[in-house]
Amino acid sequence: MVSAATWIRYAVGKLQYSASIGWKNYKGGEITDRELGDTIWKNFFQGKLTCLHYNKGEEMAPTLGDQGVTLLVRKIPWVDPKKVFVGDVVLLKDPINSEDYLVRRLAAIEGYEMVSTDEKDEPFVLEKDQCWVLADNENVKPKEAKDSRTFGPVSLKDIVGRAIYCLRTAVDHGPVNNSQFSMDLDSPVLEVELDVDEMAKSHKA
């Protein structure tokens, strides 16, 4: 049973999420100021903070395994350095093919100095709203990892959410290892919205 304290934390997170959705749609010209309040409350009472995403590939092994996995992703409509943190496993739009998505670990955010192991490459600092993402699998060559070593820095705006739970099979599943701060933030969301049976039904493997 979910405790009252957890429900309160969940409700606060949901209100922040709903406000972000409403503000993003308003700033994008999709809704008017009159519709803003209705949009916020509709998302608060009817929306969910998570979605399911099927991920295939060995780039994130052993974190996510080297076969197809179903992920529970916490949606983040307005991404900034206060909502995602170094060490998080994030779902982002593929910089090479905007119709696809990648799951990678956030390795650095704006303000970080990036120094290459290749002495020919000059150090540089990630600019505002930029981040650096990497595959976890050290056995995959950099050119095959399809991460920032190939396509460079990506915009924080390309991040759509954080993977918080991973289902490999119906009997092999568990929380994703993110930054401690994010795991604390996501714990009430997991308690309220995690449905392993639903994830198993959606699993493609």
C-alpha positions, 0 to 999 in steps of 0.5 A: 500500500502506498503511504500518504507521504508518498502520495503527497510527493507524487501529487507535487511531482504531477502538478509540476509536470502538468504545469510544465506541459501547459506552459510548454503548449502555451509558449508553443502557441498550441493553446491560449491563455484561457486554455492554460488552466484547463490543460494543467488540470486535465493533465493532473487528473487524467495524465500519467507521469510515465510511458513505456518504451521498447529498446533494442540493442547492446549499446546499454549492456549490461545496464539494460541487457543486450536483448530487447527490453521494455522501459518505464520512462518518466516523461520530462516535458521541459528539460533543464539541468534541475530536472536531469542529472549526470548519471541518469539513463535518458530517452532522447531523440536520435540526433541523426534520425529525428524519428527514432529514439536512443537510450543513453547515459547522461555523462555531462551537462552545460559547463562541463569541460570535455577533454578527449583521450586523443591529444589531437582534439582540443578541449571544449566546454559544453554550452548552455542547454548542451549535454553529452551522452554515452553508451554503457557498453565498453565493449562496443567501439565508439563508432558503433556506440551511436553516442556523443563520441559520434554525433557530438553534444546534443540539446537538453531539449532532445531529452524526452524522459528518464528510464526508471524501470527495466523489464528484460523478461517477466521474471527479470526486471528492476529499477534502472540505476540512475543518479541518486538524486533522480532515484529519490525523485522518482521513487514515488512515481515508481510506487504509484505508476509501476505495473509490471504486468502491464509492462510484460504484456507490452514486451515484444521479446 
